Amino acid sequence: MQLSEFTYIFLILCVPFIGYIVNTTDPKKGFSLLFSGIIFLILFIDLTIFTLVGLLFLGIYVSMIEKKERNYFLVISIMSFLISTFNLVGLELLKSILPVLLVSSVFSLMMIGHWFLVDPTISRVGMKNIAIFSTSISLGLSVLVFFDFYENSSNLFNLLSTNTLNNIIVFLYVSAAILSFGSFKSLQEKSYTGVMASTGLSYLSLIVSMGASGTLILSI
């Protein structure tokens, strides 16, 4: 998988998190505009009909963010993006979707954490659930890699053996899980500084999870 394909999948997998955050956290419209604006960058990666349709309905979703019917447009957007992703990478999507989904979830946690610093009146429930979700995926991936569910190449960069590579990836995923769980625990603090700590930990978790998932995808 090329870097452009990884970035495309990573960004479109953020779309369901936008819907979840809006439904559970209810941030102001500016959050959806900001997050969807980042996702619109996929136009420079894969300018196809299904990408355009997905972005169109995502735009309609944001414009109707205060209406109950918004979720129908989000579902259509997600379906269109999934078709475009399958056309882009084919069956390779099946083995790479979990590692990339982890990166998307941690990135979404970081985004809503930042928004909380702008608007501290919003609920923390969505942030907490995404942090637990990220922790669970990280632990799940570490187990899958440990038991060789993913068949890694022993010649990655012509430097590392298969066992060494697996151990590094497992260590990175466990580290990402610890950081995401730390982000969750920080959100338990009622003070403003708790969210600041959670956002900082999500930064670290994002870096570690990108390293783990990037290495894993390159090696399968």
mmCIF file of the C-alpha atoms, coordinates in Angstrom:
data_MODEL
# 
_entry.id   MODEL 
# 
loop_
_atom_site.group_PDB 
_atom_site.id 
_atom_site.type_symbol 
_atom_site.label_atom_id 
_atom_site.label_alt_id 
_atom_site.label_comp_id 
_atom_site.label_asym_id 
_atom_site.label_entity_id 
_atom_site.label_seq_id 
_atom_site.pdbx_PDB_ins_code 
_atom_site.Cartn_x 
_atom_site.Cartn_y 
_atom_site.Cartn_z 
_atom_site.occupancy 
_atom_site.B_iso_or_equiv 
_atom_site.pdbx_formal_charge 
_atom_site.auth_seq_id 
_atom_site.auth_comp_id 
_atom_site.auth_asym_id 
_atom_site.auth_atom_id 
_atom_site.pdbx_PDB_model_num 
ATOM 1   C CA . MET A 1 1   ? 0.000   0.000   0.000  1.00 0.00 ? 1   MET A CA 1 
ATOM 2   C CA . GLN A 1 2   ? 1.320   3.418   -0.950 1.00 0.00 ? 2   GLN A CA 1 
ATOM 3   C CA . LEU A 1 3   ? 1.378   6.385   1.410  1.00 0.00 ? 3   LEU A CA 1 
ATOM 4   C CA . SER A 1 4   ? -1.316  8.170   -0.607 1.00 0.00 ? 4   SER A CA 1 
ATOM 5   C CA . GLU A 1 5   ? -3.627  5.150   -0.300 1.00 0.00 ? 5   GLU A CA 1 
ATOM 6   C CA . PHE A 1 6   ? -2.961  4.910   3.435  1.00 0.00 ? 6   PHE A CA 1 
ATOM 7   C CA . THR A 1 7   ? -3.795  8.602   3.842  1.00 0.00 ? 7   THR A CA 1 
ATOM 8   C CA . TYR A 1 8   ? -6.988  8.238   1.798  1.00 0.00 ? 8   TYR A CA 1 
ATOM 9   C CA . ILE A 1 9   ? -8.272  5.316   3.882  1.00 0.00 ? 9   ILE A CA 1 
ATOM 10  C CA . PHE A 1 10  ? -7.216  7.005   7.119  1.00 0.00 ? 10  PHE A CA 1 
ATOM 11  C CA . LEU A 1 11  ? -9.184  10.158  6.279  1.00 0.00 ? 11  LEU A CA 1 
ATOM 12  C CA . ILE A 1 12  ? -12.387 8.473   5.119  1.00 0.00 ? 12  ILE A CA 1 
ATOM 13  C CA . LEU A 1 13  ? -12.426 6.234   8.201  1.00 0.00 ? 13  LEU A CA 1 
ATOM 14  C CA . CYS A 1 14  ? -12.620 9.451   10.210 1.00 0.00 ? 14  CYS A CA 1 
ATOM 15  C CA . VAL A 1 15  ? -16.077 10.136  8.733  1.00 0.00 ? 15  VAL A CA 1 
ATOM 16  C CA . PRO A 1 16  ? -17.965 7.701   11.024 1.00 0.00 ? 16  PRO A CA 1 
ATOM 17  C CA . PHE A 1 17  ? -16.208 9.285   14.000 1.00 0.00 ? 17  PHE A CA 1 
ATOM 18  C CA . ILE A 1 18  ? -17.519 12.698  12.958 1.00 0.00 ? 18  ILE A CA 1 
ATOM 19  C CA . GLY A 1 19  ? -21.041 11.315  13.126 1.00 0.00 ? 19  GLY A CA 1 
ATOM 20  C CA . TYR A 1 20  ? -20.422 9.638   16.461 1.00 0.00 ? 20  TYR A CA 1 
ATOM 21  C CA . ILE A 1 21  ? -18.870 12.738  17.998 1.00 0.00 ? 21  ILE A CA 1 
ATOM 22  C CA . VAL A 1 22  ? -21.693 14.979  16.788 1.00 0.00 ? 22  VAL A CA 1 
ATOM 23  C CA . ASN A 1 23  ? -24.335 12.589  18.176 1.00 0.00 ? 23  ASN A CA 1 
ATOM 24  C CA . THR A 1 24  ? -22.672 12.056  21.561 1.00 0.00 ? 24  THR A CA 1 
ATOM 25  C CA . THR A 1 25  ? -20.754 15.254  22.203 1.00 0.00 ? 25  THR A CA 1 
ATOM 26  C CA . ASP A 1 26  ? -22.772 17.836  20.269 1.00 0.00 ? 26  ASP A CA 1 
ATOM 27  C CA . PRO A 1 27  ? -19.950 20.267  19.481 1.00 0.00 ? 27  PRO A CA 1 
ATOM 28  C CA . LYS A 1 28  ? -20.644 23.480  17.651 1.00 0.00 ? 28  LYS A CA 1 
ATOM 29  C CA . LYS A 1 29  ? -20.880 23.420  13.869 1.00 0.00 ? 29  LYS A CA 1 
ATOM 30  C CA . GLY A 1 30  ? -17.323 24.720  13.557 1.00 0.00 ? 30  GLY A CA 1 
ATOM 31  C CA . PHE A 1 31  ? -15.953 21.325  14.635 1.00 0.00 ? 31  PHE A CA 1 
ATOM 32  C CA . SER A 1 32  ? -17.710 19.524  11.780 1.00 0.00 ? 32  SER A CA 1 
ATOM 33  C CA . LEU A 1 33  ? -16.595 22.185  9.325  1.00 0.00 ? 33  LEU A CA 1 
ATOM 34  C CA . LEU A 1 34  ? -12.987 21.879  10.465 1.00 0.00 ? 34  LEU A CA 1 
ATOM 35  C CA . PHE A 1 35  ? -12.891 18.081  10.492 1.00 0.00 ? 35  PHE A CA 1 
ATOM 36  C CA . SER A 1 36  ? -14.704 17.674  7.177  1.00 0.00 ? 36  SER A CA 1 
ATOM 37  C CA . GLY A 1 37  ? -12.415 20.316  5.661  1.00 0.00 ? 37  GLY A CA 1 
ATOM 38  C CA . ILE A 1 38  ? -9.438  18.081  6.470  1.00 0.00 ? 38  ILE A CA 1 
ATOM 39  C CA . ILE A 1 39  ? -11.212 15.094  4.913  1.00 0.00 ? 39  ILE A CA 1 
ATOM 40  C CA . PHE A 1 40  ? -11.845 17.091  1.731  1.00 0.00 ? 40  PHE A CA 1 
ATOM 41  C CA . LEU A 1 41  ? -8.088  16.848  1.100  1.00 0.00 ? 41  LEU A CA 1 
ATOM 42  C CA . ILE A 1 42  ? -8.735  13.380  -0.359 1.00 0.00 ? 42  ILE A CA 1 
ATOM 43  C CA . LEU A 1 43  ? -9.694  15.210  -3.554 1.00 0.00 ? 43  LEU A CA 1 
ATOM 44  C CA . PHE A 1 44  ? -5.959  15.491  -4.239 1.00 0.00 ? 44  PHE A CA 1 
ATOM 45  C CA . ILE A 1 45  ? -5.476  11.739  -3.779 1.00 0.00 ? 45  ILE A CA 1 
ATOM 46  C CA . ASP A 1 46  ? -8.328  10.042  -5.647 1.00 0.00 ? 46  ASP A CA 1 
ATOM 47  C CA . LEU A 1 47  ? -10.522 12.291  -7.766 1.00 0.00 ? 47  LEU A CA 1 
ATOM 48  C CA . THR A 1 48  ? -13.204 9.777   -8.796 1.00 0.00 ? 48  THR A CA 1 
ATOM 49  C CA . ILE A 1 49  ? -16.988 9.825   -9.005 1.00 0.00 ? 49  ILE A CA 1 
ATOM 50  C CA . PHE A 1 50  ? -17.494 7.928   -5.748 1.00 0.00 ? 50  PHE A CA 1 
ATOM 51  C CA . THR A 1 51  ? -15.096 10.226  -3.909 1.00 0.00 ? 51  THR A CA 1 
ATOM 52  C CA . LEU A 1 52  ? -16.993 13.249  -5.218 1.00 0.00 ? 52  LEU A CA 1 
ATOM 53  C CA . VAL A 1 53  ? -20.351 11.738  -4.249 1.00 0.00 ? 53  VAL A CA 1 
ATOM 54  C CA . GLY A 1 54  ? -19.031 10.948  -0.773 1.00 0.00 ? 54  GLY A CA 1 
ATOM 55  C CA . LEU A 1 55  ? -17.759 14.486  -0.307 1.00 0.00 ? 55  LEU A CA 1 
ATOM 56  C CA . LEU A 1 56  ? -21.007 15.938  -1.659 1.00 0.00 ? 56  LEU A CA 1 
ATOM 57  C CA . PHE A 1 57  ? -23.122 14.104  0.904  1.00 0.00 ? 57  PHE A CA 1 
ATOM 58  C CA . LEU A 1 58  ? -20.595 14.858  3.635  1.00 0.00 ? 58  LEU A CA 1 
ATOM 59  C CA . GLY A 1 59  ? -21.004 18.530  2.767  1.00 0.00 ? 59  GLY A CA 1 
ATOM 60  C CA . ILE A 1 60  ? -24.796 18.190  2.902  1.00 0.00 ? 60  ILE A CA 1 
ATOM 61  C CA . TYR A 1 61  ? -24.452 16.466  6.276  1.00 0.00 ? 61  TYR A CA 1 
ATOM 62  C CA . VAL A 1 62  ? -22.448 19.358  7.684  1.00 0.00 ? 62  VAL A CA 1 
ATOM 63  C CA . SER A 1 63  ? -24.846 21.928  6.277  1.00 0.00 ? 63  SER A CA 1 
ATOM 64  C CA . MET A 1 64  ? -27.765 20.100  7.961  1.00 0.00 ? 64  MET A CA 1 
ATOM 65  C CA . ILE A 1 65  ? -25.857 19.419  11.196 1.00 0.00 ? 65  ILE A CA 1 
ATOM 66  C CA . GLU A 1 66  ? -28.671 20.802  13.360 1.00 0.00 ? 66  GLU A CA 1 
ATOM 67  C CA . LYS A 1 67  ? -31.397 18.656  11.751 1.00 0.00 ? 67  LYS A CA 1 
ATOM 68  C CA . LYS A 1 68  ? -32.301 15.072  12.636 1.00 0.00 ? 68  LYS A CA 1 
ATOM 69  C CA . GLU A 1 69  ? -32.170 13.937  8.999  1.00 0.00 ? 69  GLU A CA 1 
ATOM 70  C CA . ARG A 1 70  ? -28.421 14.601  8.831  1.00 0.00 ? 70  ARG A CA 1 
ATOM 71  C CA . ASN A 1 71  ? -27.436 11.006  9.598  1.00 0.00 ? 71  ASN A CA 1 
ATOM 72  C CA . TYR A 1 72  ? -29.017 9.686   6.394  1.00 0.00 ? 72  TYR A CA 1 
ATOM 73  C CA . PHE A 1 73  ? -26.646 11.810  4.343  1.00 0.00 ? 73  PHE A CA 1 
ATOM 74  C CA . LEU A 1 74  ? -23.696 10.675  6.448  1.00 0.00 ? 74  LEU A CA 1 
ATOM 75  C CA . VAL A 1 75  ? -24.544 7.004   5.799  1.00 0.00 ? 75  VAL A CA 1 
ATOM 76  C CA . ILE A 1 76  ? -24.689 7.621   2.038  1.00 0.00 ? 76  ILE A CA 1 
ATOM 77  C CA . SER A 1 77  ? -21.355 9.430   2.255  1.00 0.00 ? 77  SER A CA 1 
ATOM 78  C CA . ILE A 1 78  ? -19.728 6.540   4.112  1.00 0.00 ? 78  ILE A CA 1 
ATOM 79  C CA . MET A 1 79  ? -21.080 3.966   1.632  1.00 0.00 ? 79  MET A CA 1 
ATOM 80  C CA . SER A 1 80  ? -19.757 5.959   -1.308 1.00 0.00 ? 80  SER A CA 1 
ATOM 81  C CA . PHE A 1 81  ? -16.345 6.304   0.347  1.00 0.00 ? 81  PHE A CA 1 
ATOM 82  C CA . LEU A 1 82  ? -16.187 2.556   1.009  1.00 0.00 ? 82  LEU A CA 1 
ATOM 83  C CA . ILE A 1 83  ? -16.851 1.846   -2.662 1.00 0.00 ? 83  ILE A CA 1 
ATOM 84  C CA . SER A 1 84  ? -14.175 4.303   -3.729 1.00 0.00 ? 84  SER A CA 1 
ATOM 85  C CA . THR A 1 85  ? -11.722 2.755   -1.264 1.00 0.00 ? 85  THR A CA 1 
ATOM 86  C CA . PHE A 1 86  ? -12.392 -0.756  -2.538 1.00 0.00 ? 86  PHE A CA 1 
ATOM 87  C CA . ASN A 1 87  ? -11.852 0.477   -6.093 1.00 0.00 ? 87  ASN A CA 1 
ATOM 88  C CA . LEU A 1 88  ? -8.589  2.045   -4.972 1.00 0.00 ? 88  LEU A CA 1 
ATOM 89  C CA . VAL A 1 89  ? -6.951  -0.822  -3.072 1.00 0.00 ? 89  VAL A CA 1 
ATOM 90  C CA . GLY A 1 90  ? -9.183  -3.850  -3.717 1.00 0.00 ? 90  GLY A CA 1 
ATOM 91  C CA . LEU A 1 91  ? -9.070  -6.787  -1.302 1.00 0.00 ? 91  LEU A CA 1 
ATOM 92  C CA . GLU A 1 92  ? -6.027  -5.266  0.365  1.00 0.00 ? 92  GLU A CA 1 
ATOM 93  C CA . LEU A 1 93  ? -8.553  -3.171  2.276  1.00 0.00 ? 93  LEU A CA 1 
ATOM 94  C CA . LEU A 1 94  ? -9.662  -6.220  4.282  1.00 0.00 ? 94  LEU A CA 1 
ATOM 95  C CA . LYS A 1 95  ? -6.266  -6.837  5.860  1.00 0.00 ? 95  LYS A CA 1 
ATOM 96  C CA . SER A 1 96  ? -5.386  -3.196  6.407  1.00 0.00 ? 96  SER A CA 1 
ATOM 97  C CA . ILE A 1 97  ? -8.662  -1.742  7.656  1.00 0.00 ? 97  ILE A CA 1 
ATOM 98  C CA . LEU A 1 98  ? -8.092  -2.442  11.376 1.00 0.00 ? 98  LEU A CA 1 
ATOM 99  C CA . PRO A 1 99  ? -4.586  -0.909  11.546 1.00 0.00 ? 99  PRO A CA 1 
ATOM 100 C CA . VAL A 1 100 ? -5.776  2.186   9.689  1.00 0.00 ? 100 VAL A CA 1 
ATOM 101 C CA . LEU A 1 101 ? -8.980  2.387   11.742 1.00 0.00 ? 101 LEU A CA 1 
ATOM 102 C CA . LEU A 1 102 ? -6.835  2.664   14.866 1.00 0.00 ? 102 LEU A CA 1 
ATOM 103 C CA . VAL A 1 103 ? -5.050  5.702   13.455 1.00 0.00 ? 103 VAL A CA 1 
ATOM 104 C CA . SER A 1 104 ? -8.383  7.271   12.483 1.00 0.00 ? 104 SER A CA 1 
ATOM 105 C CA . SER A 1 105 ? -9.848  6.735   15.948 1.00 0.00 ? 105 SER A CA 1 
ATOM 106 C CA . VAL A 1 106 ? -6.843  8.254   17.748 1.00 0.00 ? 106 VAL A CA 1 
ATOM 107 C CA . PHE A 1 107 ? -6.808  11.193  15.322 1.00 0.00 ? 107 PHE A CA 1 
ATOM 108 C CA . SER A 1 108 ? -10.524 11.759  15.962 1.00 0.00 ? 108 SER A CA 1 
ATOM 109 C CA . LEU A 1 109 ? -9.872  11.686  19.707 1.00 0.00 ? 109 LEU A CA 1 
ATOM 110 C CA . MET A 1 110 ? -7.171  14.299  19.261 1.00 0.00 ? 110 MET A CA 1 
ATOM 111 C CA . MET A 1 111 ? -9.479  16.494  17.170 1.00 0.00 ? 111 MET A CA 1 
ATOM 112 C CA . ILE A 1 112 ? -12.358 16.491  19.652 1.00 0.00 ? 112 ILE A CA 1 
ATOM 113 C CA . GLY A 1 113 ? -9.877  16.978  22.506 1.00 0.00 ? 113 GLY A CA 1 
ATOM 114 C CA . HIS A 1 114 ? -8.617  20.125  20.838 1.00 0.00 ? 114 HIS A CA 1 
ATOM 115 C CA . TRP A 1 115 ? -12.164 21.320  20.273 1.00 0.00 ? 115 TRP A CA 1 
ATOM 116 C CA . PHE A 1 116 ? -12.953 20.833  23.938 1.00 0.00 ? 116 PHE A CA 1 
ATOM 117 C CA . LEU A 1 117 ? -10.162 23.288  24.731 1.00 0.00 ? 117 LEU A CA 1 
ATOM 118 C CA . VAL A 1 118 ? -12.065 25.791  22.572 1.00 0.00 ? 118 VAL A CA 1 
ATOM 119 C CA . ASP A 1 119 ? -15.507 24.907  23.958 1.00 0.00 ? 119 ASP A CA 1 
ATOM 120 C CA . PRO A 1 120 ? -15.200 23.294  27.427 1.00 0.00 ? 120 PRO A CA 1 
ATOM 121 C CA . THR A 1 121 ? -18.983 23.079  27.796 1.00 0.00 ? 121 THR A CA 1 
ATOM 122 C CA . ILE A 1 122 ? -19.338 20.002  25.551 1.00 0.00 ? 122 ILE A CA 1 
ATOM 123 C CA . SER A 1 123 ? -19.780 16.492  26.927 1.00 0.00 ? 123 SER A CA 1 
ATOM 124 C CA . ARG A 1 124 ? -16.776 14.214  27.495 1.00 0.00 ? 124 ARG A CA 1 
ATOM 125 C CA . VAL A 1 125 ? -18.730 11.003  26.882 1.00 0.00 ? 125 VAL A CA 1 
ATOM 126 C CA . GLY A 1 126 ? -17.810 10.740  23.203 1.00 0.00 ? 126 GLY A CA 1 
ATOM 127 C CA . MET A 1 127 ? -14.135 11.367  23.934 1.00 0.00 ? 127 MET A CA 1 
ATOM 128 C CA . LYS A 1 128 ? -14.068 8.710   26.639 1.00 0.00 ? 128 LYS A CA 1 
ATOM 129 C CA . ASN A 1 129 ? -15.693 6.093   24.406 1.00 0.00 ? 129 ASN A CA 1 
ATOM 130 C CA . ILE A 1 130 ? -13.310 6.791   21.520 1.00 0.00 ? 130 ILE A CA 1 
ATOM 131 C CA . ALA A 1 131 ? -10.362 6.498   23.912 1.00 0.00 ? 131 ALA A CA 1 
ATOM 132 C CA . ILE A 1 132 ? -11.617 3.084   25.086 1.00 0.00 ? 132 ILE A CA 1 
ATOM 133 C CA . PHE A 1 133 ? -12.265 2.066   21.461 1.00 0.00 ? 133 PHE A CA 1 
ATOM 134 C CA . SER A 1 134 ? -8.684  3.014   20.519 1.00 0.00 ? 134 SER A CA 1 
ATOM 135 C CA . THR A 1 135 ? -7.335  1.092   23.497 1.00 0.00 ? 135 THR A CA 1 
ATOM 136 C CA . SER A 1 136 ? -9.315  -2.009  22.531 1.00 0.00 ? 136 SER A CA 1 
ATOM 137 C CA . ILE A 1 137 ? -8.192  -1.953  18.892 1.00 0.00 ? 137 ILE A CA 1 
ATOM 138 C CA . SER A 1 138 ? -4.564  -1.448  19.920 1.00 0.00 ? 138 SER A CA 1 
ATOM 139 C CA . LEU A 1 139 ? -4.675  -4.435  22.256 1.00 0.00 ? 139 LEU A CA 1 
ATOM 140 C CA . GLY A 1 140 ? -6.524  -6.521  19.666 1.00 0.00 ? 140 GLY A CA 1 
ATOM 141 C CA . LEU A 1 141 ? -3.952  -5.748  16.997 1.00 0.00 ? 141 LEU A CA 1 
ATOM 142 C CA . SER A 1 142 ? -1.080  -6.555  19.349 1.00 0.00 ? 142 SER A CA 1 
ATOM 143 C CA . VAL A 1 143 ? -2.620  -9.987  19.949 1.00 0.00 ? 143 VAL A CA 1 
ATOM 144 C CA . LEU A 1 144 ? -3.192  -10.593 16.232 1.00 0.00 ? 144 LEU A CA 1 
ATOM 145 C CA . VAL A 1 145 ? 0.392   -9.671  15.400 1.00 0.00 ? 145 VAL A CA 1 
ATOM 146 C CA . PHE A 1 146 ? 1.763   -11.739 18.290 1.00 0.00 ? 146 PHE A CA 1 
ATOM 147 C CA . PHE A 1 147 ? -0.053  -14.853 17.041 1.00 0.00 ? 147 PHE A CA 1 
ATOM 148 C CA . ASP A 1 148 ? 1.026   -14.238 13.419 1.00 0.00 ? 148 ASP A CA 1 
ATOM 149 C CA . PHE A 1 149 ? -2.436  -13.402 12.089 1.00 0.00 ? 149 PHE A CA 1 
ATOM 150 C CA . TYR A 1 150 ? -0.636  -10.967 9.798  1.00 0.00 ? 150 TYR A CA 1 
ATOM 151 C CA . GLU A 1 151 ? 2.065   -12.618 7.701  1.00 0.00 ? 151 GLU A CA 1 
ATOM 152 C CA . ASN A 1 152 ? 4.991   -10.237 7.856  1.00 0.00 ? 152 ASN A CA 1 
ATOM 153 C CA . SER A 1 153 ? 7.847   -10.182 5.400  1.00 0.00 ? 153 SER A CA 1 
ATOM 154 C CA . SER A 1 154 ? 11.201  -11.108 6.935  1.00 0.00 ? 154 SER A CA 1 
ATOM 155 C CA . ASN A 1 155 ? 12.986  -8.776  4.546  1.00 0.00 ? 155 ASN A CA 1 
ATOM 156 C CA . LEU A 1 156 ? 11.455  -5.446  5.477  1.00 0.00 ? 156 LEU A CA 1 
ATOM 157 C CA . PHE A 1 157 ? 14.106  -2.834  4.775  1.00 0.00 ? 157 PHE A CA 1 
ATOM 158 C CA . ASN A 1 158 ? 16.528  -5.840  4.574  1.00 0.00 ? 158 ASN A CA 1 
ATOM 159 C CA . LEU A 1 159 ? 17.301  -5.248  8.236  1.00 0.00 ? 159 LEU A CA 1 
ATOM 160 C CA . LEU A 1 160 ? 14.869  -7.078  10.502 1.00 0.00 ? 160 LEU A CA 1 
ATOM 161 C CA . SER A 1 161 ? 13.863  -10.695 10.909 1.00 0.00 ? 161 SER A CA 1 
ATOM 162 C CA . THR A 1 162 ? 10.194  -11.630 11.115 1.00 0.00 ? 162 THR A CA 1 
ATOM 163 C CA . ASN A 1 163 ? 10.305  -12.260 14.878 1.00 0.00 ? 163 ASN A CA 1 
ATOM 164 C CA . THR A 1 164 ? 12.092  -9.001  15.595 1.00 0.00 ? 164 THR A CA 1 
ATOM 165 C CA . LEU A 1 165 ? 9.660   -7.070  13.424 1.00 0.00 ? 165 LEU A CA 1 
ATOM 166 C CA . ASN A 1 166 ? 6.673   -8.692  15.132 1.00 0.00 ? 166 ASN A CA 1 
ATOM 167 C CA . ASN A 1 167 ? 8.050   -7.852  18.556 1.00 0.00 ? 167 ASN A CA 1 
ATOM 168 C CA . ILE A 1 168 ? 8.560   -4.207  17.589 1.00 0.00 ? 168 ILE A CA 1 
ATOM 169 C CA . ILE A 1 169 ? 5.017   -3.906  16.216 1.00 0.00 ? 169 ILE A CA 1 
ATOM 170 C CA . VAL A 1 170 ? 3.526   -5.608  19.284 1.00 0.00 ? 170 VAL A CA 1 
ATOM 171 C CA . PHE A 1 171 ? 5.465   -3.244  21.556 1.00 0.00 ? 171 PHE A CA 1 
ATOM 172 C CA . LEU A 1 172 ? 4.220   -0.221  19.602 1.00 0.00 ? 172 LEU A CA 1 
ATOM 173 C CA . TYR A 1 173 ? 0.591   -1.375  19.733 1.00 0.00 ? 173 TYR A CA 1 
ATOM 174 C CA . VAL A 1 174 ? 0.771   -2.072  23.466 1.00 0.00 ? 174 VAL A CA 1 
ATOM 175 C CA . SER A 1 175 ? 2.312   1.389   23.938 1.00 0.00 ? 175 SER A CA 1 
ATOM 176 C CA . ALA A 1 176 ? -0.509  2.953   21.898 1.00 0.00 ? 176 ALA A CA 1 
ATOM 177 C CA . ALA A 1 177 ? -3.042  1.100   24.064 1.00 0.00 ? 177 ALA A CA 1 
ATOM 178 C CA . ILE A 1 178 ? -1.422  2.396   27.256 1.00 0.00 ? 178 ILE A CA 1 
ATOM 179 C CA . LEU A 1 179 ? -1.389  5.959   25.933 1.00 0.00 ? 179 LEU A CA 1 
ATOM 180 C CA . SER A 1 180 ? -5.028  5.776   24.795 1.00 0.00 ? 180 SER A CA 1 
ATOM 181 C CA . PHE A 1 181 ? -6.077  4.356   28.145 1.00 0.00 ? 181 PHE A CA 1 
ATOM 182 C CA . GLY A 1 182 ? -4.101  7.111   29.825 1.00 0.00 ? 182 GLY A CA 1 
ATOM 183 C CA . SER A 1 183 ? -6.078  9.566   27.726 1.00 0.00 ? 183 SER A CA 1 
ATOM 184 C CA . PHE A 1 184 ? -9.296  7.961   28.984 1.00 0.00 ? 184 PHE A CA 1 
ATOM 185 C CA . LYS A 1 185 ? -8.181  8.150   32.612 1.00 0.00 ? 185 LYS A CA 1 
ATOM 186 C CA . SER A 1 186 ? -7.224  11.799  32.171 1.00 0.00 ? 186 SER A CA 1 
ATOM 187 C CA . LEU A 1 187 ? -10.763 12.517  31.025 1.00 0.00 ? 187 LEU A CA 1 
ATOM 188 C CA . GLN A 1 188 ? -11.994 11.185  34.369 1.00 0.00 ? 188 GLN A CA 1 
ATOM 189 C CA . GLU A 1 189 ? -10.538 14.292  35.950 1.00 0.00 ? 189 GLU A CA 1 
ATOM 190 C CA . LYS A 1 190 ? -13.221 16.961  36.139 1.00 0.00 ? 190 LYS A CA 1 
ATOM 191 C CA . SER A 1 191 ? -10.807 19.850  35.745 1.00 0.00 ? 191 SER A CA 1 
ATOM 192 C CA . TYR A 1 192 ? -9.889  21.564  32.487 1.00 0.00 ? 192 TYR A CA 1 
ATOM 193 C CA . THR A 1 193 ? -6.321  20.271  32.814 1.00 0.00 ? 193 THR A CA 1 
ATOM 194 C CA . GLY A 1 194 ? -7.613  16.706  32.553 1.00 0.00 ? 194 GLY A CA 1 
ATOM 195 C CA . VAL A 1 195 ? -8.652  17.293  28.946 1.00 0.00 ? 195 VAL A CA 1 
ATOM 196 C CA . MET A 1 196 ? -5.367  19.050  28.231 1.00 0.00 ? 196 MET A CA 1 
ATOM 197 C CA . ALA A 1 197 ? -3.499  15.972  29.475 1.00 0.00 ? 197 ALA A CA 1 
ATOM 198 C CA . SER A 1 198 ? -5.799  13.692  27.482 1.00 0.00 ? 198 SER A CA 1 
ATOM 199 C CA . THR A 1 199 ? -5.151  15.659  24.295 1.00 0.00 ? 199 THR A CA 1 
ATOM 200 C CA . GLY A 1 200 ? -1.398  15.507  24.843 1.00 0.00 ? 200 GLY A CA 1 
ATOM 201 C CA . LEU A 1 201 ? -1.532  11.751  25.380 1.00 0.00 ? 201 LEU A CA 1 
ATOM 202 C CA . SER A 1 202 ? -3.638  11.350  22.231 1.00 0.00 ? 202 SER A CA 1 
ATOM 203 C CA . TYR A 1 203 ? -0.850  13.127  20.306 1.00 0.00 ? 203 TYR A CA 1 
ATOM 204 C CA . LEU A 1 204 ? 1.642   10.554  21.558 1.00 0.00 ? 204 LEU A CA 1 
ATOM 205 C CA . SER A 1 205 ? -0.774  7.703   20.866 1.00 0.00 ? 205 SER A CA 1 
ATOM 206 C CA . LEU A 1 206 ? -1.280  8.975   17.316 1.00 0.00 ? 206 LEU A CA 1 
ATOM 207 C CA . ILE A 1 207 ? 2.466   8.996   16.638 1.00 0.00 ? 207 ILE A CA 1 
ATOM 208 C CA . VAL A 1 208 ? 2.941   5.504   18.085 1.00 0.00 ? 208 VAL A CA 1 
ATOM 209 C CA . SER A 1 209 ? -0.111  4.020   16.353 1.00 0.00 ? 209 SER A CA 1 
ATOM 210 C CA . MET A 1 210 ? 0.953   5.496   13.003 1.00 0.00 ? 210 MET A CA 1 
ATOM 211 C CA . GLY A 1 211 ? 4.378   3.925   13.487 1.00 0.00 ? 211 GLY A CA 1 
ATOM 212 C CA . ALA A 1 212 ? 2.869   0.553   14.369 1.00 0.00 ? 212 ALA A CA 1 
ATOM 213 C CA . SER A 1 213 ? 0.212   0.501   11.662 1.00 0.00 ? 213 SER A CA 1 
ATOM 214 C CA . GLY A 1 214 ? 2.522   1.956   9.013  1.00 0.00 ? 214 GLY A CA 1 
ATOM 215 C CA . THR A 1 215 ? 5.171   -0.655  9.730  1.00 0.00 ? 215 THR A CA 1 
ATOM 216 C CA . LEU A 1 216 ? 2.599   -3.448  9.784  1.00 0.00 ? 216 LEU A CA 1 
ATOM 217 C CA . ILE A 1 217 ? 0.991   -2.441  6.491  1.00 0.00 ? 217 ILE A CA 1 
ATOM 218 C CA . LEU A 1 218 ? 4.375   -2.085  4.804  1.00 0.00 ? 218 LEU A CA 1 
ATOM 219 C CA . SER A 1 219 ? 5.350   -5.550  5.934  1.00 0.00 ? 219 SER A CA 1 
ATOM 220 C CA . ILE A 1 220 ? 2.262   -7.533  4.871  1.00 0.00 ? 220 ILE A CA 1 
# 
